[in-house]
Amino acid sequence: MRKQPCLETIQNLIHQKIPDYDKQRINANTLLKEIWIQMNSMQMITFVVELETEFGLELPDELVGNMTGSHLTLGDLADLIKSHQERL
């Protein structure tokens, strides 16, 4: 399963940004907006930049700009990244 390393990387990046957030709650079913509201604006920006750099992609502005209104999960984000990587 190739998704797991991607998901683990996302989980680790989140834990670096918000180390006090319960790591057990950061899983494939966690809503992105739950993570987003735990970060300040600088953490959000660096998180997005690190994701884009780590996986060599540019996240859609609609996703980044509407993270607090999103119903996407970390698993959805991992799937998005995986589909991008498969197209390369």
N, C-alpha and C positions, 0 to 999 in steps of 0.2 A: 504494500500500500504506500504510494508515493506521497499522499497527502500528509501523513503523520509528521515527517520532518518539517514541512512547511508550517503546519499547525504548531509544532513545538517551537519553531523560531518566532512565530507571532506571540505565543505565550511568554517566551523569554523576553521579548522586547517590551511587552506590557509590564511584566514584573520589574524590569529595570526602571520603567517610568514611574510606576506606583507600587513600590516594594511593600507598603503596608496593606495593600489589597490582598485579600485571602486568595492565595495561589490555587487553592482547591476549586474556587469559583470560576477560574479562567479555563474554560473548556470549549469544545466545538459548539455547544448549545448556548454559550454566553452571547447575549445581544451586544453588538458593537456599541450601542448607545449606553449600555451599562458601564462599559469601560471608558467611553468618551467623557461621561460626566464626572469621572474620578480624576481626570487630568486637567491641569491648567492649560492656557492657550499655548505656552511654549512647549509643554510636554506633548500636546497634540501635534504641533508642527513637526517637532523632531521625530515623533513616532511615525508620521506619514512619510517623512523624508527617509528615515531608516528602512521602512518597509519597501519603498520604491528603490532605494539603493541596493538593499539585500537581494531583492528578487528581479532587478533590472526591468522595472515597468513603471508606468505612470498611472496612478489610480485616477479614475474618472472624477472630474470636478463635482459631478452630481452626488457621488458617494461621499466625498470628503466634506462638501459644503452642507450636506444634510445628514450628517452622522447622528445627531441627536434625535432625528425623526425617522431614522432607519429601523427596519425590522430585520436587518441582516444579522447573522450570527458570525462568530469567528470561523466556524466551519464553512460558511458561505464565502467568507473572505479567502480562506485557504483554497477553496474550489476555484474562485476567480483567478487567483495567482497561478494555480496549477494549470488551468486552461490557457492562460497566457504563456506559460513556459512550454506547453506542448505545441503551441503555434510557432515557436522559435525554431 
